[in-house]
Amino acid sequence: MATHKVNKAITRRSVRGPKKEGFFNRFSMVFESLVIVLITAVLMWSAQFVDVTALVQKLSSGQHSWQLGDVVTIFGIAVFGFVVILIRYSVYLRRKIRQQFVAEEDIKRQAFFDTLTNLPNKELCHNRLEHALSRAARNNTSIAVLYIGIDNFQTVNAQQGQEGGDKLLLQISKRLSSQLRSGDTLARISGVDFIILLEAVYPSDNINLFADKVLSKLTKCYRIAMQEVYITGNVGVAVYPNDGEYGKELIKHANTAMCFAKEQGRNRLAFFSKELHEQMNIKKKIAEQLRGAIKRDEFVLHFQPIISTHSNEIIAVEALLRWHNELLGDLAPAVFIPIAEDIGMITKIGDWVLAQACMQNKTWQQQGYSSIVMTINMSVMQLGIKNYASTVSASLTESGLAPQYLELEFTENTLMKDAKQSIVKLRELSALGVSIALDDFGTGYSSIKHLAKFKLNKLKIDGSFIKNIPLSNGDIIATRSIIALAKQLKLHITAEGVETVKQSEFMTENHVDSMQGYHFSRPVSAEAFEQLLQSPTWQ
């Protein structure tokens, strides 16, 4: 079954467009009119041999005696008319049969083939997979299901329009088809998802090598409307019979592997396994519980002090989100924050953190504690929200907190996803009077040019540079370089992850403005933080 060859022929036919209507079909009305005129002329010509009026009078009076010529003439006219009617009806009937056949073929194609690429759709893919599984069971062979997911397609649609997106999908289909063996199937099962069915896979066959070739071919440059377009993709693989015995099960497991590959980065390949399945199930459970976490009041903020290197006093505090769920227990932010971003919950959670942190800081001020700055971590999705500055302004107004006591932290990678938009958004936030900090500096890829335009107030040195001080000369040099850069840009410098006395002394000697880390305090509850405000343990 050379499935891919059939699909290529279908695709070529669709590219040429619908079959052109013939000359006679286009002017069928004219030709039928000419036939009718011709019939009328023949009848009129035949009438000159017969006195029609006299014939009618004789017929009505019953006195007519039939002559052979009369009979032949009338019979000839009747036969001629009958033949014309028969021909006309046969032409009509053939046309209707042809139209019905074409309509049935279109219905079949719409039911089993993708309208854009002419590849098998989800229904036909399932059908072919079930037949392939039957053959594999009889012949004791394996089947590999490759689930291919395309990234960045929305960006192409936004830049090139729907027509450009359709052209890209056609090119993708052509490239994937070129990788198939005889008997394999390529199907488009949704907008940007494709499936390849590899039949008769033997132990000697290298599925990994085939999948790598597909991924390599997929991610090469495309040309759409004279422009170069690049996409990324991920491939998940499930193999019969190890990963499932039924078609839907194999496709589900291949999709699970593809989703796992996507979480690991771009252009990745993953094979389904029981361990992977368990990981994905846990993530699904976390996602389910996350959706109701705010209503169930399961989130809580912990606070880690930021200490001045000059006075050794608390000058700021970082609000850190914690989550305790009855079913899942305590989960670290590194576990549930990426999942919250995937399911679109991060903006709601971020708004909750912002409101709670502002109210807590205002409460401490009202209780008579020294005014300190509340620092909050921000996500890339929050930065992308239209008019997010109004959300921050509303939280400040509702809590009564002055803007100079709120600081928003962004990572390098968050800001550099769309540097131009980040510059605009940060200026809007800065106009409110809040402080802007660049978190985890040194781990991303921001340039000095962008640092100067980001309207920053503070730069935080990532803890990965500090944890090996003073043992690592490389980290000492890197940290001093970051400090010098921040001084040149006139930014407040905070060192994260300070855990030892020697690290604290190093920061003081190198004129770092503030520090935070386990050397001073772990993140603690609001009540425990109040105790630190009253009597710091490091003094």
LUMMARMI-839954 format. One line per field, with one value per residue (C-alpha): residue number from 1; residue in three letters; z, x negated, y. Coordinates in pm, whole numbers, plus 50000, padded with zeros to 5 digits. Last residue first. Layout:
REM residues N
num c(NUM/...)
residuo c(ALA/...)
pz c(Z/...)
px c(X/...)
py c(Y/...)
REM end
This chain:
REM residues 539
num c(539/538/537/536/535/534/533/532/531/530/529/528/527/526/525/524/523/522/521/520/519/518/517/516/515/514/513/512/511/510/509/508/507/506/505/504/503/502/501/500/499/498/497/496/495/494/493/492/491/490/489/488/487/486/485/484/483/482/481/480/479/478/477/476/475/474/473/472/471/470/469/468/467/466/465/464/463/462/461/460/459/458/457/456/455/454/453/452/451/450/449/448/447/446/445/444/443/442/441/440/439/438/437/436/435/434/433/432/431/430/429/428/427/426/425/424/423/422/421/420/419/418/417/416/415/414/413/412/411/410/409/408/407/406/405/404/403/402/401/400/399/398/397/396/395/394/393/392/391/390/389/388/387/386/385/384/383/382/381/380/379/378/377/376/375/374/373/372/371/370/369/368/367/366/365/364/363/362/361/360/359/358/357/356/355/354/353/352/351/350/349/348/347/346/345/344/343/342/341/340/339/338/337/336/335/334/333/332/331/330/329/328/327/326/325/324/323/322/321/320/319/318/317/316/315/314/313/312/311/310/309/308/307/306/305/304/303/302/301/300/299/298/297/296/295/294/293/292/291/290/289/288/287/286/285/284/283/282/281/280/279/278/277/276/275/274/273/272/271/270/269/268/267/266/265/264/263/262/261/260/259/258/257/256/255/254/253/252/251/250/249/248/247/246/245/244/243/242/241/240/239/238/237/236/235/234/233/232/231/230/229/228/227/226/225/224/223/222/221/220/219/218/217/216/215/214/213/212/211/210/209/208/207/206/205/204/203/202/201/200/199/198/197/196/195/194/193/192/191/190/189/188/187/186/185/184/183/182/181/180/179/178/177/176/175/174/173/172/171/170/169/168/167/166/165/164/163/162/161/160/159/158/157/156/155/154/153/152/151/150/149/148/147/146/145/144/143/142/141/140/139/138/137/136/135/134/133/132/131/130/129/128/127/126/125/124/123/122/121/120/119/118/117/116/115/114/113/112/111/110/109/108/107/106/105/104/103/102/101/100/99/98/97/96/95/94/93/92/91/90/89/88/87/86/85/84/83/82/81/80/79/78/77/76/75/74/73/72/71/70/69/68/67/66/65/64/63/62/61/60/59/58/57/56/55/54/53/52/51/50/49/48/47/46/45/44/43/42/41/40/39/38/37/36/35/34/33/32/31/30/29/28/27/26/25/24/23/22/21/20/19/18/17/16/15/14/13/12/11/10/9/8/7/6/5/4/3/2/1)
residuo c(GLN/TRP/THR/PRO/SER/GLN/LEU/LEU/GLN/GLU/PHE/ALA/GLU/ALA/SER/VAL/PRO/ARG/SER/PHE/HIS/TYR/GLY/GLN/MET/SER/ASP/VAL/HIS/ASN/GLU/THR/MET/PHE/GLU/SER/GLN/LYS/VAL/THR/GLU/VAL/GLY/GLU/ALA/THR/ILE/HIS/LEU/LYS/LEU/GLN/LYS/ALA/LEU/ALA/ILE/ILE/SER/ARG/THR/ALA/ILE/ILE/ASP/GLY/ASN/SER/LEU/PRO/ILE/ASN/LYS/ILE/PHE/SER/GLY/ASP/ILE/LYS/LEU/LYS/ASN/LEU/LYS/PHE/LYS/ALA/LEU/HIS/LYS/ILE/SER/SER/TYR/GLY/THR/GLY/PHE/ASP/ASP/LEU/ALA/ILE/SER/VAL/GLY/LEU/ALA/SER/LEU/GLU/ARG/LEU/LYS/VAL/ILE/SER/GLN/LYS/ALA/ASP/LYS/MET/LEU/THR/ASN/GLU/THR/PHE/GLU/LEU/GLU/LEU/TYR/GLN/PRO/ALA/LEU/GLY/SER/GLU/THR/LEU/SER/ALA/SER/VAL/THR/SER/ALA/TYR/ASN/LYS/ILE/GLY/LEU/GLN/MET/VAL/SER/MET/ASN/ILE/THR/MET/VAL/ILE/SER/SER/TYR/GLY/GLN/GLN/GLN/TRP/THR/LYS/ASN/GLN/MET/CYS/ALA/GLN/ALA/LEU/VAL/TRP/ASP/GLY/ILE/LYS/THR/ILE/MET/GLY/ILE/ASP/GLU/ALA/ILE/PRO/ILE/PHE/VAL/ALA/PRO/ALA/LEU/ASP/GLY/LEU/LEU/GLU/ASN/HIS/TRP/ARG/LEU/LEU/ALA/GLU/VAL/ALA/ILE/ILE/GLU/ASN/SER/HIS/THR/SER/ILE/ILE/PRO/GLN/PHE/HIS/LEU/VAL/PHE/GLU/ASP/ARG/LYS/ILE/ALA/GLY/ARG/LEU/GLN/GLU/ALA/ILE/LYS/LYS/LYS/ILE/ASN/MET/GLN/GLU/HIS/LEU/GLU/LYS/SER/PHE/PHE/ALA/LEU/ARG/ASN/ARG/GLY/GLN/GLU/LYS/ALA/PHE/CYS/MET/ALA/THR/ASN/ALA/HIS/LYS/ILE/LEU/GLU/LYS/GLY/TYR/GLU/GLY/ASP/ASN/PRO/TYR/VAL/ALA/VAL/GLY/VAL/ASN/GLY/THR/ILE/TYR/VAL/GLU/GLN/MET/ALA/ILE/ARG/TYR/CYS/LYS/THR/LEU/LYS/SER/LEU/VAL/LYS/ASP/ALA/PHE/LEU/ASN/ILE/ASN/ASP/SER/PRO/TYR/VAL/ALA/GLU/LEU/LEU/ILE/ILE/PHE/ASP/VAL/GLY/SER/ILE/ARG/ALA/LEU/THR/ASP/GLY/SER/ARG/LEU/GLN/SER/SER/LEU/ARG/LYS/SER/ILE/GLN/LEU/LEU/LEU/LYS/ASP/GLY/GLY/GLU/GLN/GLY/GLN/GLN/ALA/ASN/VAL/THR/GLN/PHE/ASN/ASP/ILE/GLY/ILE/TYR/LEU/VAL/ALA/ILE/SER/THR/ASN/ASN/ARG/ALA/ALA/ARG/SER/LEU/ALA/HIS/GLU/LEU/ARG/ASN/HIS/CYS/LEU/GLU/LYS/ASN/PRO/LEU/ASN/THR/LEU/THR/ASP/PHE/PHE/ALA/GLN/ARG/LYS/ILE/ASP/GLU/GLU/ALA/VAL/PHE/GLN/GLN/ARG/ILE/LYS/ARG/ARG/LEU/TYR/VAL/SER/TYR/ARG/ILE/LEU/ILE/VAL/VAL/PHE/GLY/PHE/VAL/ALA/ILE/GLY/PHE/ILE/THR/VAL/VAL/ASP/GLY/LEU/GLN/TRP/SER/HIS/GLN/GLY/SER/SER/LEU/LYS/GLN/VAL/LEU/ALA/THR/VAL/ASP/VAL/PHE/GLN/ALA/SER/TRP/MET/LEU/VAL/ALA/THR/ILE/LEU/VAL/ILE/VAL/LEU/SER/GLU/PHE/VAL/MET/SER/PHE/ARG/ASN/PHE/PHE/GLY/GLU/LYS/LYS/PRO/GLY/ARG/VAL/SER/ARG/ARG/THR/ILE/ALA/LYS/ASN/VAL/LYS/HIS/THR/ALA/MET)
pz c(56424/56221/56418/56352/56648/56579/56200/56230/56461/56204/55950/56164/56157/55779/55720/55649/55350/55486/55684/55706/55584/55395/55136/55071/55020/54971/54829/54699/54771/54687/55049/55167/54910/55001/55373/55309/55103/55383/55642/55442/55258/55023/54756/54595/54582/54542/54349/54314/53962/53852/53506/53568/53914/53766/53523/53800/54012/53717/53655/54024/54012/53702/53848/54177/53990/53786/54094/54254/54624/54758/54636/54500/54582/54451/54074/54087/54329/54049/54093/54132/53945/54071/53938/53577/53304/53042/52797/52963/53011/52645/52521/52781/52623/52770/52727/53042/53344/53431/53615/53803/53859/53692/53928/53857/54137/54150/54079/53846/53553/53609/53517/53187/53116/53187/52939/52656/52707/52735/52403/52229/52405/52318/52472/52617/52919/53042/52965/53178/53474/53596/53952/54049/54350/54571/54856/54626/54498/54829/54968/55022/54962/54710/54543/54513/54375/54123/54006/53947/53739/53550/53466/53307/53029/52780/52938/52797/53117/53307/53062/53102/53475/53764/54097/54376/54601/54894/54995/55363/55595/55953/56161/56322/56280/55999/55808/55859/55727/55421/55341/55378/55158/54879/54899/54892/54587/54388/54480/54372/54045/53979/54049/53803/53544/53598/53535/53157/53151/53046/53277/53577/53482/53479/53825/53977/54007/54048/54292/54525/54611/54960/54974/54657/54774/55046/54853/55002/54781/54850/54674/54762/54858/54870/55152/55162/55385/55666/55866/55840/55818/55527/55360/55370/55414/55199/55408/55275/55298/55260/55085/55104/54844/54934/54973/54818/54565/54479/54440/54211/53878/54041/54144/53785/53669/53949/53854/53491/53594/53793/53491/53277/53517/53534/53155/53136/53379/53180/52862/52544/52333/52317/52044/52083/51842/52112/52487/52752/52782/52412/52449/52725/52504/52222/52456/52566/52202/52126/52422/52299/51946/52077/52293/52008/51787/52035/52165/52359/52439/52398/52113/51920/51950/52071/51954/52032/51799/51861/51629/51557/51279/51058/50783/50515/50312/49939/50008/50220/50201/50453/50642/50792/51099/50942/50763/51087/51278/51013/51003/51384/51374/51121/51333/51648/51464/51373/51207/51313/51561/51273/51193/50959/50942/51027/51087/51074/51256/51212/51444/51345/51280/51364/51251/50947/50831/50689/50618/50552/50287/50077/50299/50407/50428/50125/50280/50572/50337/50129/50436/50576/50245/50241/50602/50517/50225/50452/50705/50431/50318/50678/50723/50681/51007/51242/51078/51107/51475/51534/51385/51637/51725/51518/51685/51532/51676/51543/51572/51530/51437/51528/51360/51453/51106/51226/51502/51266/51005/51256/51387/51032/50984/51309/51208/50869/51030/51293/51021/50811/51096/51189/50835/50545/50354/50096/50231/50263/50275/50501/50383/50522/50548/50312/50055/50092/50055/49751/49593/49658/49497/49194/49153/49189/48929/48688/48740/48685/48366/48233/48301/48127/47821/47821/47850/47557/47344/47427/47360/47023/46938/47032/46823/46520/46572/46589/46278/46088/46195/46080/45743/45692/45774/45542/45260/45302/45271/45549/45461/45650/45687/46070/46075/46320/46132/45798/45938/46095/45765/45571/45803/45802/45426/45426/45214/45320/45688/45672/45632/45933/46134/46025/46111/46456/46523/46415/46640/46931/46854/46838/47178/47321/47182/47339/47678/47676/47634/47926/47899/47529/47589/47873/48240/48377/48632/48981/49090/48976/49343/49426/49164/49290/49642/49530/49348/49657/49871/49644/49662/50043/50074/49879/50000)
px c(47729/47816/48130/48315/48534/48860/48857/48746/49043/49272/49127/49242/49601/49590/49458/49090/48852/48512/48318/47988/47730/48017/48015/48055/47808/47801/47591/47291/46977/46717/46601/46961/47034/46719/46804/47146/46991/46742/47023/47207/47538/47580/47821/47907/47681/47868/47722/47894/47834/47618/47554/47179/47235/47437/47156/46895/47108/47155/46779/46710/46949/46784/46433/46537/46725/46414/46192/46410/46353/46470/46744/46893/47259/47231/47246/47536/47714/47805/47696/48001/48002/48215/48375/48434/48578/48531/48340/47995/48026/48120/47793/47597/47733/47970/47887/47996/47821/47612/47888/48127/48374/48382/48563/48820/48929/49281/49356/49650/49440/49210/49495/49560/49186/49155/49434/49276/48928/49076/49257/48929/48743/48991/48870/48583/48776/48878/48533/48364/48594/48845/48890/49154/49086/49348/49276/49227/49583/49748/49967/50335/50432/50705/50504/50185/50375/50554/50223/50078/50383/50365/49999/50113/50277/50253/50111/49772/49584/49819/49749/49371/49402/49343/49168/49275/49060/49216/49004/48974/49137/49029/49290/49573/49863/49998/49672/49697/50055/49949/49688/49949/50203/49949/49836/50193/50293/49979/49994/50361/50287/50003/50228/50484/50213/50048/50363/50326/50288/49921/49828/49982/49785/49463/49554/49644/49309/49061/49309/49257/49557/49677/49934/50088/50439/50490/50302/50041/49904/49629/49564/49260/49280/48934/48865/48688/48471/48404/48104/47731/47669/47421/47484/47858/48056/48331/48573/48751/49130/49380/49712/49999/50205/50468/50765/51005/51117/50752/50659/50948/50769/50446/50600/50667/50324/50152/50347/50247/49885/49899/50042/49759/49498/49669/49676/49308/49228/49445/49259/49330/49033/48930/48784/48704/48706/48769/48751/48805/49175/49221/49070/49321/49606/49477/49455/49814/49920/49750/49937/50271/50200/50107/50421/50645/50504/50515/50238/50031/49676/49498/49716/49691/49454/49523/49316/49343/49198/49148/49148/48983/49055/48849/48979/48772/48966/49044/49417/49341/48999/48929/48602/48529/48721/48926/48636/48437/48739/48816/48451/48444/48763/48602/48285/48490/48699/48387/48517/48330/48604/48855/49120/49386/49584/49466/49769/49686/49915/49951/50057/50077/50450/50567/50527/50306/50210/49895/49913/49640/49675/49377/49143/49215/48963/49093/49439/49303/49160/49477/49698/49476/49491/49870/49886/49665/49888/50193/50022/49935/50297/50412/50198/49820/49712/49995/50033/49656/49664/49958/49753/49470/49467/49563/49650/49562/49701/49501/49676/49446/49584/49428/49427/49574/49724/50082/50068/49896/50168/50442/50253/50222/50597/50656/50401/50566/50904/50759/50580/50896/51087/50810/50759/50575/50372/50543/50340/50619/50940/50797/50919/51165/51506/51433/51297/51593/51835/51644/51654/52028/52077/51868/52075/52400/52287/52191/52525/52709/52514/52576/52948/52967/52787/53015/53321/53217/53140/53476/53663/53492/53559/53927/53959/53807/54026/54340/54242/54169/54499/54691/54515/54540/54912/54983/54786/54971/55308/55563/55927/56062/56437/56449/56557/56282/56018/56129/56117/55773/55637/55776/55602/55272/55250/54946/54633/54560/54586/54258/54063/54241/54162/53798/53777/53926/53675/53390/53515/53530/53177/53054/53210/53039/52707/52750/52847/52546/52302/52066/52116/52032/51708/51594/51576/51220/51124/51075/50731/50386/50276/50557/50441/50083/50203/50401/50101/49886/50145/50144/49768/49775/50010/49805/50000)
py c(54109/53799/53701/54026/54135/54322/54296/53933/53862/54020/53779/53487/53615/53671/53320/53254/53245/53137/53391/53578/53328/53162/53438/53810/54089/54468/54752/54555/54755/54490/54455/54418/54150/53957/53981/53827/53547/53481/53470/53206/53160/53458/53331/53663/53971/54301/54596/54936/55062/55355/55206/55220/55076/54791/54712/54714/54479/54244/54240/54174/53878/53733/53766/53602/53330/53247/53252/52985/52913/53252/53229/52905/52990/53347/53314/53064/53299/53538/53899/54125/54458/54744/55061/54960/55184/54908/55128/55109/54734/54700/54847/54647/54331/54074/53706/53527/53377/53683/53869/53644/53932/54273/54511/54782/55020/55160/55528/55470/55594/55296/55063/55242/55261/54889/54811/55016/54866/54517/54560/54638/54355/54083/53758/53964/54089/53744/53597/53862/53794/54051/54177/54435/54659/54820/55063/55362/55309/55412/55135/55218/54856/54930/55209/55005/54707/54932/55086/54740/54642/54975/54907/54581/54781/54496/54183/54082/54162/53935/53653/53694/53636/53878/53820/54057/54281/54471/54773/54857/55109/55050/54867/55062/54821/55041/54991/54615/54621/54821/54556/54282/54463/54511/54147/54016/54223/54137/53767/53745/53924/53681/53382/53515/53586/53246/53046/53015/52636/52638/52926/52750/52438/52639/52782/52441/52264/52550/52705/52406/52188/52100/51819/51676/51584/51845/52113/52345/52617/52872/53203/53412/53779/53939/54182/54517/54737/54492/54611/54530/54907/54912/54573/54641/54320/54173/53965/53654/53639/53358/53408/53160/52980/52720/52956/52701/52961/53040/52672/52582/52575/52460/52126/52022/52143/51948/51635/51680/51728/51404/51225/51362/51229/50889/50862/50953/50671/50429/50519/50715/50816/51181/51404/51773/52066/52326/52277/52008/52094/52025/51677/51599/51717/51495/51194/51247/51279/50945/50795/50924/50802/50458/50437/50547/50274/49987/49759/50009/50120/49785/49653/49882/50179/50534/50831/51202/51463/51833/52132/52463/52706/52932/53161/53332/53586/53593/53538/53232/53068/52794/52737/52395/52281/52001/51833/51806/51678/51416/51309/51281/51069/50830/50799/50725/50470/50272/49955/49639/49548/49548/49808/49676/49998/50348/50569/50940/51180/51555/51838/52204/52246/51895/51533/51581/51235/51074/50702/50446/50174/50280/50476/50831/51116/51308/51319/51521/51781/51807/51839/52114/52299/52276/52394/52694/52787/52775/53003/53251/53256/53302/53612/53636/53800/53699/53357/53300/53396/53164/52879/52923/52551/52246/51912/51576/51251/50955/50618/50319/49977/49642/49302/48962/48907/48851/49114/49361/49309/49379/49682/49817/49786/49978/50242/50287/50355/50589/50788/50793/50955/51200/51326/51165/51424/51642/51938/52195/51989/51718/51380/51124/51292/51579/51335/51101/51392/51519/51170/51152/51494/51391/51074/51270/51522/51241/51067/51396/51465/51115/51153/51490/51353/51048/51273/51489/51186/51029/51354/51392/51028/51065/51381/51205/50901/51118/51318/50998/50844/51150/51149/50773/50773/51062/50902/50571/50740/50725/50785/51077/51100/51097/51460/51559/51363/51511/51863/51803/51668/51962/52203/52007/51986/51761/51779/52139/52033/51842/52170/52317/52008/52022/52394/52332/52055/52285/52565/52318/52201/52562/52631/52323/52448/52791/52649/52412/52704/52634/52262/52262/52455/52234/52340/52352/52085/52226/52353/52250/52241/52000/51750/51767/51697/51395/51257/51310/51133/50831/50811/50838/50547/50301/50000)
REM end
